[in-house]
Amino acid sequence: MGTKRRFRVWRGDADGGDLRDFDVEVNEGEVVLDIIHRLQATEAPDLACRWNCKAGKCGSCSMEINGKPRLGCMTRMSTFTEDETVTITPLRTFPVIRDLVTDVSFNYEKARETPAFAPPPGVAPGQYRMQQIDVERSQEFRKCIECFLCQNTCHVVRDHEENKEAFAGPRYFIRAAELDMHPLDDRHDRKEYAQAEQGLGFCNITKCCTEVCPEHIKITDNAIIPMKERVVDRRYDPVVWLGRKIFRRDELGADGNPSNRARRPAPGSPNVTPAPPGSRLPENAPVGPDGHLDVAELLAPNQGGPSPFGDDTPFPLPPEQVTYHHPDPNRDIH
């Protein structure tokens, strides 16, 4: 038998509402979402709450607990003292639909505005080849579960409704950074687009988005700051400006930008049909003499962990390099 704990839950809709007090039983090992379900089953059957997986992977049960954006299914009741009142409110940045459910369509509108991955011309799906080190560079950003806690806590949109039209938010800055790092993405203006259309310049890197990320993505340090640095380098660094002016004519593409050089194939890798002239080819990530990525861009040298295949092996492995032993059906497993 659990103990009774005091909860304060926001009830209302778009027209207004207030906080209601409830005394709800709490058992050992439970999370806040368990308490909301028990509250729905006992005292408030009409309490609206969005949830799905209850495993911290769908991002549906985003809410504010004691004023901090959190996932209800990942916030254990043992976090709070027994005499503490737990206050549960909807995400403050987005319009309330009812109770704890908010209208997060703003984020989906920004997702539609973000240019999608553009595969290189002449390379069909299934022919893409990436080095493992390139996979690791953007793997961290693929962990995003789109809970929109970072969007909710970002003061650029939280405190300034007028900024929403011009500001995409941290979730879509890591998407832009991910595609900017992708060696097969054929768009050359990810940084410029982030600055001109997504409002990258509005961010003043307070790192509040990183603090609330349930997947522990280093949004500010590994995505936003490097993107800002690349934009500034391209626009204001005199060395970069001069380099673009004196580039040899035969190293410039049809659009006037430096063309990308083909990567030297890894030893033992299969022959890959070259892409047509003028298309963007995979690029090596910038690494230091020790073989690690520049710490100015990534906090850890290998975000995805060391590869069992080595850094110079194409991914995925070609079929002829994959060894699989079929189980023997006649083998006695007892």
Secondary structure, DSSP 8 states (H G I E B T S, - for coil): --EEEEEEEEEEETTEEEEEEEEEEE-TT-BHHHHHHHHHHHT-TT-----S-SSSSS-TTEEEETTEEEEGGG-BGGGS-TT--EEEE--SSS-EEETTEE--HHHHHHHHHS------TT--TT---EEHHHHHHHHGGGG-----HHHHH-HHHHS-GGGTTT---HHHHHHHHHHHH-TT---S-HHHHHHHTS-GGG-----HHHHH-TT---HIIIIIHHHHHHHHHHHH-HHHHHHHHH--GGGB-TTSSB--------TT--------TTS-------B-TTS-B-TTT-SSS-TT---TT-TTSEES--GGG-------TTS---
